[in-house]
Amino acid sequence: MGNVDIIRLAKECPGTVIAIQAADLAEAGRRLVVEARASMEQEASRKAASHLLTKEDVMQRLSVSETTLWRWRKAHYLEPVSVGGQSRYRSEDIDAIMEGRK
């Protein structure tokens, strides 16, 4: 047959019985691992980004001005993280301030 996409075949025809070479099966397994790893990294990146807030988000959530954020930054009370050259604030830090833990 030659060059059959085993994964696609399994998805499109799940009841099909096939004979397969071990090398083809190993390649399909490697491909599944690569795809799963990429998917997991993408999800982790998405989750990490969702826990970072913009300056505007923080100002709104805490009802503070830009000047207050600047003072807190200078006092090391609330320090942003740099993401792609932009400042973002950890949601955990904001939650701690709101709950009086900081």
C-alpha positions in Angstrom: 0.0 0.0 0.0 2.8 2.5 0.9 2.5 5.8 2.8 -0.8 5.2 4.5 -1.6 7.7 7.3 -2.4 5.3 10.0 -3.8 7.9 12.4 -6.2 9.3 9.8 -7.2 5.8 8.8 -8.0 5.0 12.4 -10.1 8.1 12.8 -12.0 7.7 9.5 -12.5 3.9 9.6 -12.2 2.8 13.2 -13.6 -0.7 12.5 -11.0 -1.5 9.8 -8.6 -4.3 10.4 -5.2 -3.8 8.8 -1.8 -5.4 8.7 1.0 -2.9 9.5 4.7 -2.8 9.6 6.3 -2.2 12.9 8.2 0.8 11.5 5.0 2.4 10.4 3.4 1.8 13.8 6.4 3.3 15.5 6.3 6.4 13.3 2.6 6.8 14.0 3.4 6.6 17.8 6.1 9.2 17.5 3.8 11.5 15.6 1.1 11.1 18.2 3.6 12.0 21.0 4.8 15.1 19.1 1.2 16.3 18.5 0.2 15.7 22.1 3.3 17.5 23.4 2.6 20.5 21.2 -1.0 20.5 22.3 -0.1 20.4 25.9 2.5 23.2 25.6 0.0 25.4 23.8 -2.6 24.8 26.5 -0.1 25.5 29.2 0.9 28.7 27.5 -2.7 29.7 27.1 -3.4 29.1 30.8 -0.2 31.0 31.9 -1.2 34.0 29.8 -4.7 34.0 31.2 -3.3 34.4 34.7 -1.5 37.6 33.7 -3.4 40.9 33.8 -2.7 44.2 32.0 -2.2 47.5 33.9 -5.7 48.5 32.9 -7.2 45.3 34.3 -5.4 45.8 37.6 -6.4 49.4 37.9 -10.0 48.4 37.3 -10.0 45.4 39.7 -8.3 47.3 42.5 -9.9 50.7 41.8 -6.6 52.4 41.8 -4.9 54.9 39.5 -1.9 54.5 37.3 0.1 56.6 39.8 -0.7 54.1 42.6 0.5 51.2 40.5 3.7 53.2 39.8 4.2 53.8 43.5 3.5 50.2 44.4 6.0 49.1 41.8 8.7 51.5 43.1 8.0 50.2 46.7 8.2 46.6 45.4 4.6 46.0 46.7 3.2 44.9 43.4 5.8 44.1 40.8 4.9 43.3 37.2 6.5 40.6 35.0 7.7 41.4 31.6 6.1 39.5 28.7 7.3 40.3 25.3 8.5 43.7 26.5 5.1 44.5 28.1 4.3 44.6 31.8 1.7 42.2 33.1 0.6 41.5 36.7 0.1 38.1 38.3 -3.5 37.5 39.1 -2.4 35.7 42.3 -0.7 39.0 43.5 -3.9 40.9 42.8 -6.0 38.3 44.6 -3.7 38.6 47.6 -4.1 42.4 47.7 -7.9 42.1 47.4 -8.0 39.5 50.3 -5.7 41.5 52.5 -2.9 39.0 52.4 -0.3 41.5 51.0 
